[in-house]
Amino acid sequence: MAIELKPCPFCGGEARINHCDDPDNCDCGAFQVICDECGAETILDMVESCAIKAWNTRTEGERK
């Protein structure tokens, strides 16, 4: 079962999960959630579900 990403706590925009697996850019294998509207993002995490949890549990005004 996939974990749903909540809207951005800053702008309400849609978020997406980014997997850093591009050898020409970043190939560390980590995951990060990024808002397509305002660019808010989580820190890199090696576990996808942990990156999503970090995004979904942020409070308004708190940047992680």
DSSP file (Angstrom, degrees, kcal/mol; ACC not computed):
  #  RESIDUE AA STRUCTURE BP1 BP2  ACC     N-H-->O    O-->H-N    N-H-->O    O-->H-N    TCO  KAPPA ALPHA  PHI   PSI    X-CA   Y-CA   Z-CA
    1    1 A M              0   0    0      0, 0.0     2,-0.2     0, 0.0     0, 0.0   0.000 360.0 360.0 360.0 126.6    0.0    0.0    0.0
    2    2 A A        -     0   0    0      1,-0.1     2,-0.5    47,-0.0    47,-0.0  -0.499 360.0-124.0 -77.2 143.6    1.4    3.4   -1.1
    3    3 A I        -     0   0    0     -2,-0.2     2,-0.2     1,-0.0    -1,-0.1  -0.780  27.9-126.8 -88.4 128.0    1.6    6.2    1.5
    4    4 A E        -     0   0    0     -2,-0.5     2,-0.4     1,-0.1    52,-0.0  -0.540  15.7-128.2 -78.0 137.0   -0.2    9.3    0.2
    5    5 A L        -     0   0    0     -2,-0.2    10,-0.1    10,-0.1     3,-0.1  -0.713  21.7-134.9 -82.7 130.4    1.7   12.6    0.2
    6    6 A K        -     0   0    0     -2,-0.4     9,-0.2    46,-0.2    51,-0.0  -0.420  33.7 -88.1 -76.4 159.7   -0.1   15.4    1.9
    7    7 A P        -     0   0    0      0, 0.0     7,-0.2     0, 0.0     6,-0.1  -0.225  60.2 -76.6 -62.2 160.1   -0.3   18.9    0.2
    8    8 A C     >  -     0   0    0      5,-2.7     4,-1.4     1,-0.2    48,-0.0  -0.360  34.6-143.6 -58.9 131.4    2.5   21.3    0.9
    9    9 A P  T  4 S+     0   0    0      0, 0.0    -1,-0.2     0, 0.0    52,-0.1   0.608  97.4  47.0 -74.3  -9.4    2.1   22.9    4.4
   10   10 A F  T  4 S+     0   0    0     50,-0.1    -2,-0.0     3,-0.1    50,-0.0   0.840 134.4   2.8 -97.6 -42.1    3.4   26.2    3.0
   11   11 A C  T  4 S-     0   0    0      2,-0.1     3,-0.1     0, 0.0    -3,-0.0   0.506  88.9-117.7-125.8  -9.2    1.5   26.7   -0.2
   12   12 A G     <  +     0   0    0     -4,-1.4     3,-0.1     1,-0.2     0, 0.0   0.515  64.9 146.9  81.9   4.6   -0.9   23.8   -0.5
   13   13 A G        -     0   0    0     -6,-0.1    -5,-2.7     1,-0.1     2,-0.3  -0.104  56.2 -87.2 -71.2 170.4    0.7   22.7   -3.7
   14   14 A E        -     0   0    0     -7,-0.2    22,-2.4    -3,-0.1    23,-0.4  -0.607  42.5-151.6 -81.0 136.2    1.1   19.1   -4.9
   15   15 A A  E     -A   35   0A   0     -2,-0.3     2,-0.3    20,-0.2    20,-0.2  -0.697   8.8-164.7-106.1 159.5    4.2   17.3   -3.7
   16   16 A R  E     -A   34   0A   0     18,-2.4    18,-2.7    -2,-0.3     2,-0.5  -0.970  22.8-115.9-140.1 155.7    6.2   14.5   -5.4
   17   17 A I  E     -A   33   0A   0     -2,-0.3     2,-0.5    16,-0.2    16,-0.2  -0.798  26.9-157.2 -92.4 133.0    8.8   11.9   -4.3
   18   18 A N  E     -A   32   0A   0     14,-3.8    14,-1.9    -2,-0.5     2,-0.6  -0.945   2.3-159.1-112.4 127.3   12.2   12.3   -5.9
   19   19 A H  E     -A   31   0A   0     -2,-0.5     2,-1.8    12,-0.2    12,-0.2  -0.930  15.2-140.9-107.4 116.1   14.5    9.3   -6.1
   20   20 A C        +     0   0    0     10,-2.9     9,-3.1    -2,-0.6    10,-0.4  -0.540  59.3 123.5 -79.7  84.1   18.1   10.4   -6.6
   21   21 A D        +     0   0    0     -2,-1.8     6,-0.3     7,-0.2    -1,-0.2   0.115  28.2 117.1-131.0  21.4   19.2    7.6   -9.0
   22   22 A D  B >>  -D   26   0B   0      4,-1.6     3,-1.8     1,-0.1     4,-1.0  -0.828  50.0-157.5 -93.6 110.1   20.5    9.6  -12.0
   23   23 A P  T 34 S+     0   0    0      0, 0.0     4,-0.2     0, 0.0    -1,-0.1   0.717  92.7  55.8 -63.2 -19.0   24.2    8.9  -12.4
   24   24 A D  T 34 S+     0   0    0      2,-0.2     3,-0.1    -3,-0.0    -2,-0.0   0.608 127.8  12.8 -85.1 -11.9   24.7   12.1  -14.3
   25   25 A N  T <4 S-     0   0    0     -3,-1.8     2,-0.4     1,-0.1    -5,-0.1   0.633 134.9 -14.4-125.5 -70.8   23.2   14.2  -11.5
   26   26 A C  B  <  +D   22   0B   0     -4,-1.0    -4,-1.6     4,-0.0     3,-0.2  -0.938  51.5 170.1-145.3 116.2   22.8   12.5   -8.1
   27   27 A D        +     0   0    0     -2,-0.4    -6,-0.2    -6,-0.3    -7,-0.0  -0.092  40.2 118.4-121.0  37.3   23.0    8.7   -7.8
   28   28 A C  S    S-     0   0    0     -6,-0.1    -7,-0.2     1,-0.1    -1,-0.1   0.649  75.9-126.7 -77.1 -14.4   23.1    8.3   -4.0
   29   29 A G        +     0   0    0     -9,-3.1    -8,-0.1     1,-0.2    -1,-0.1   0.511  61.8 138.3  83.1   4.1   19.8    6.3   -4.1
   30   30 A A        -     0   0    0    -10,-0.4   -10,-2.9   -11,-0.1     2,-0.3  -0.297  45.9-131.0 -81.5 167.4   18.2    8.6   -1.5
   31   31 A F  E     +AB  19  45A   0     14,-3.5    14,-2.3   -12,-0.2     2,-0.3  -0.867  22.5 177.0-118.1 151.6   14.6    9.9   -1.5
   32   32 A Q  E     -A   18   0A   0    -14,-1.9   -14,-3.8    -2,-0.3     2,-0.5  -0.980  23.9-134.6-152.7 141.2   13.3   13.4   -1.1
   33   33 A V  E     -A   17   0A   0     -2,-0.3     9,-2.0    10,-0.3     2,-0.4  -0.875  27.7-175.0-100.3 133.2    9.8   14.9   -1.2
   34   34 A I  E     -AC  16  41A   0    -18,-2.7   -18,-2.4    -2,-0.5     2,-0.5  -0.982  24.6-129.8-131.3 137.6    9.5   18.2   -3.1
   35   35 A C  E  >  -A   15   0A   0      5,-2.7     4,-1.2    -2,-0.4   -20,-0.2  -0.762  11.9-153.2 -83.9 126.2    6.7   20.6   -3.6
   36   36 A D  T  4 S+     0   0    0    -22,-2.4    -1,-0.1    -2,-0.5   -21,-0.1   0.697  90.4  49.3 -71.5 -19.2    6.2   21.4   -7.3
   37   37 A E  T  4 S+     0   0    0    -23,-0.4    -1,-0.1     3,-0.1   -22,-0.1   0.944 129.4   8.1 -86.9 -54.0    4.7   24.8   -6.6
   38   38 A C  T  4 S-     0   0    0      2,-0.1    -2,-0.1     0, 0.0    -1,-0.0   0.530  93.4-117.7-111.8  -8.3    7.0   26.5   -4.0
   39   39 A G     <  +     0   0    0     -4,-1.2    -3,-0.1     1,-0.2     0, 0.0   0.523  53.6 158.1  85.7   4.8   10.1   24.2   -3.9
   40   40 A A        +     0   0    0     -6,-0.1    -5,-2.7     1,-0.0     2,-0.3  -0.332  19.4 178.7 -59.1 146.5    9.8   23.2   -0.3
   41   41 A E  B     -C   34   0A   0     -7,-0.2    23,-0.3   -26,-0.1    -7,-0.2  -0.987  28.9-122.9-151.5 158.0   11.6   19.9    0.3
   42   42 A T        -     0   0    0     -9,-2.0     2,-0.1    -2,-0.3     3,-0.1  -0.467  43.7 -93.4 -88.9 170.1   12.6   17.4    2.9
   43   43 A I        -     0   0    0     21,-0.6   -10,-0.3    -2,-0.2     2,-0.2  -0.378  55.7 -83.1 -73.4 165.0   16.1   16.3    3.6
   44   44 A L        -     0   0    0    -12,-0.1     2,-0.4    -2,-0.1   -12,-0.2  -0.476  50.1-174.9 -69.8 140.5   17.5   13.3    1.7
   45   45 A D  B     -B   31   0A   0    -14,-2.3   -14,-3.5    -2,-0.2     6,-0.1  -0.999  29.3-141.1-138.2 139.6   16.6    9.9    3.3
   46   46 A M  S    S+     0   0    0     -2,-0.4     2,-0.5   -16,-0.2   -14,-0.1   0.629  90.8  65.8 -74.8 -12.8   17.7    6.5    2.2
   47   47 A V  S  > S-     0   0    0      1,-0.1     4,-1.8   -16,-0.1     3,-0.5  -0.952  72.5-150.8-115.6 121.6   14.2    5.0    3.0
   48   48 A E  H  > S+     0   0    0     -2,-0.5     4,-2.2     1,-0.2     5,-0.2   0.903  96.9  52.2 -57.2 -45.7   11.3    6.2    0.8
   49   49 A S  H  > S+     0   0    0      1,-0.2     4,-2.2     2,-0.2    -1,-0.2   0.821 107.8  53.1 -64.4 -29.4    8.7    5.8    3.6
   50   50 A C  H  > S+     0   0    0     -3,-0.5     4,-2.3     2,-0.2    -1,-0.2   0.879 107.7  50.1 -71.9 -37.6   10.8    7.9    6.0
   51   51 A A  H  X S+     0   0    0     -4,-1.8     4,-1.8     2,-0.2    -2,-0.2   0.910 113.1  47.1 -64.1 -41.8   11.0   10.7    3.5
   52   52 A I  H  X S+     0   0    0     -4,-2.2     4,-2.9     2,-0.2   -46,-0.2   0.910 111.2  50.8 -66.2 -42.4    7.2   10.6    3.0
   53   53 A K  H  X S+     0   0    0     -4,-2.2     4,-1.6     1,-0.2    -2,-0.2   0.909 108.2  52.7 -62.2 -41.7    6.6   10.5    6.8
   54   54 A A  H  < S+     0   0    0     -4,-2.3     4,-0.4     1,-0.2    -1,-0.2   0.906 113.0  45.0 -59.8 -41.4    8.9   13.5    7.3
   55   55 A W  H >< S+     0   0    0     -4,-1.8     3,-1.0     1,-0.2    -2,-0.2   0.938 114.0  47.8 -66.4 -47.9    6.9   15.4    4.7
   56   56 A N  H 3< S+     0   0    0     -4,-2.9    -1,-0.2     1,-0.2    -2,-0.2   0.688 112.1  49.0 -71.9 -18.8    3.5   14.4    6.1
   57   57 A T  T 3< S+     0   0    0     -4,-1.6    -1,-0.2    -5,-0.2    -2,-0.2   0.407  81.3 115.9-103.7   2.5    4.3   15.2    9.7
   58   58 A R    <   -     0   0    0     -3,-1.0     2,-0.3    -4,-0.4     5,-0.1  -0.391  59.8-134.7 -67.1 148.5    5.7   18.7    9.2
   59   59 A T    >   -     0   0    0      1,-0.1     3,-2.4    -2,-0.1    -2,-0.1  -0.719  37.1 -79.6 -99.9 157.2    3.8   21.5   10.9
   60   60 A E  T 3  S+     0   0    0     -2,-0.3   -50,-0.1     1,-0.3    -1,-0.1  -0.306 119.3  17.1 -56.6 130.1    3.0   24.7    9.1
   61   61 A G  T 3  S+     0   0    0      1,-0.2     2,-0.6   -52,-0.1    -1,-0.3   0.331  97.4 115.3  89.5  -6.9    6.0   27.0    9.2
   62   62 A E    <   -     0   0    0     -3,-2.4     2,-0.5   -53,-0.0    -1,-0.2  -0.861  50.2-158.9 -99.7 121.6    8.5   24.2   10.0
   63   63 A R              0   0    0     -2,-0.6   -21,-0.1     1,-0.1    -3,-0.0  -0.863 360.0 360.0-103.1 130.2   11.1   23.5    7.4
   64   64 A K              0   0    0     -2,-0.5   -21,-0.6   -23,-0.3    -1,-0.1   0.318 360.0 360.0-120.4 360.0   12.8   20.1    7.4
